[in-house]
Amino acid sequence: DPAQFAPVLVQGEQVGFVAAPLLHKLRGPGLSNAVEVGPNPLPHVVRRSDGEATDEDVEDVATLAVTLAPNAISREERTRVVGALVDALVADSELLLSRGAAEDEVAFVPRAKLRDELQDVRALGAPLNDAPLLRVERAAVVAFGVPSYGCHVNGWTRRDGEMHIWLAKRALSKPTYPGLLDQ
């Protein structure tokens, strides 16, 4: 249900979506320098259509928006501010990830899953050669609904008249999906 996600904005550009549990955590005390939660300024706001309300539905999440690093001026400053936010959420074991399972199922990113790898974050739909608005820890981009990109290469050859295919297999040391085929 799209009404359970709020847009994530950076410099007025939408970069992703955040689920209600993380949205509510971001509204907590002590995070005002890193994040601002306010009315959704985007022209198209998704509202619940089923008319159902639960105890958690005080307001439609989609009527709100999360702005990351609202006072930061440069890409480097936004990266630093959001990096501190991610560190605080991980330290509290509160970095929430939606795994597409039951609505109430929430996963946490343990410190062991962090990669110390920053991923470029651009406005949704922006070309990949546009300058990023900021860079975020790769393990955290899913929690903020930011698209993630990768490159996969497969190969094939013929040996003794038979086709052989090369498929990538993830290293056992990878924090996500270790030992599985990488496609």
N, C-alpha and C positions, 0 to 999 in steps of 0.2 A: 504494500500500500504506500504510494508516494507521499501521502500525508504524514507518514511517520518519519520523514527525513527532512532536515532543514538544509538549505544551501550553505556551502562554505565559501566565503568571499575573501579575496586578497586584493587590496587596492581597487575595490569596486567590481572586480571581475570574479565570476563564479569559477571555482577550481574543483569543487566536489560536493559531496553531500555527507551529512552526519546523522546518525541514528539517535533516537530519543535518549537512550541511556547516557551516551557520551555528551549530548547536548546539555542534559541536566547536570552532569558533572562539571562541564565548562562554565555553568552559571554560578558555580560555587565561589566562596571567598578566596582571595589571594591570587586570582588569575587575571585581574583586570588589565594588567600591562600587556599580557600576551593575547588576550581574546576579548571580544565584545559580543554579547548576545543581545540582539534587538529585533525590531520589526523587519520582515523580509521586504527589501526594496525592489525586488525583481518584479517585472510586470505580470508574470504568469505564476500565480500561487495555486498550488494543488490543495484542495480541501477534501476532507473526508466526505464520501458520497453515501456511505451506508447509514448515516445518521446515528450510529452506535457511539456511545460514550462509555468510557471506563473510568475507574478512579484516577488513572494516570492521564487521562485526556482532559486536563484542565484547559488546554488550548491545543489547537492543531499545531504540531511541530513545524509543519511547512509554512506557517504564518510568521515564523521566526527565521533569522539568519545568523550565522556565526561568522564574524570577521576576525581573521587571524592577523596578529601584529598590527592593530589598527593605527598605532602612532608611529610605526617605523617608516622611515623615509627611503632607505636603500634596500636593494635585494640582500645585501650582506647583513644588514640590521634585522630584516624580517627573518632571515635564516637563523640568526642567533636567538632572537626572541622565541620563535616557534620551537627551536631546538631545546631551549630551556623549559618550555611548556611540555614537550614530549618527555624530557627527563623527569619532570615533576610527576607526570601521570604514570610513568613506568615505576618510579620510586614508590608511588602509592599503590601500585598494582592495579591501576584504574584505566589503563589505556584499553579501550573497548574495541573489539573487532566483531563485526557481524559476519558469521560464517554461512549465512544462508540457511541455517537450520531453523528451529522453532524461534518465534519472535522473542521469547524470554531467554533464549540461550545466548550467552555472551562469553566471548573468549578474551583472555588477557594476554598481552604480549609480555612474557617474562624477559628479564634483562638478557638471558641467554639467547633469545631470538633476535636481539638487535644486531645489526650487521656493521655498524660504523660506516655505512655507505649512504651518501646523500643522493636523493633523486630530485631532478628538476621538476618543478611544479609550474604549469602554465594554465592559462584560462582554458576552460572546457572548449574543445573545438579549435583551439589555436594550432597553427602549424608547428611541427616539432622543431623547426628552425627558428621560431620566435624565441626571444630572450626569456628565460624563466623569471617568474615573479619572486620566487624563493626556492630554497632547496630544503628537503625534509628527509629525515631518517627513513630509509626504504621500508623498514618493517612497520612504520607508522602510517604510511600513505593510505592503506586500506581503511583504517579507522576514520580517516577524514574523507573517504570516498573519492580519492584522487586517482585517476587512471594511471596504471603502471604499464610500462612497455618493456619489451625484451626482444631479443633477436635469437632465432634458432636456425641452425644449419644442419641439414641432412645431406647425405651423399649416397651415391650408388655407383656400382661398378659391375663389370662382368668378369667372372673368373671361371675358366673351364666351361664357358657357354651358359653359366648360371648367373642370374642377377643376385648381387649382394647389396644390402642396404646398411648404411651406417646411421645409427640413431644415438642421440646423446642420452647418457644416463647420469643423473645427478649424483654428485659425490656424497658419500655417507656422512661427511662433516657439515653438509648444508643444514641451516636451521629449519628450512621448510622442505617437505617432501624428499627427505634424503633417500638415495638409492632408487628412486623411481625414474621412469623414462621422462625426459624433459620436453615433452610436447603436449 
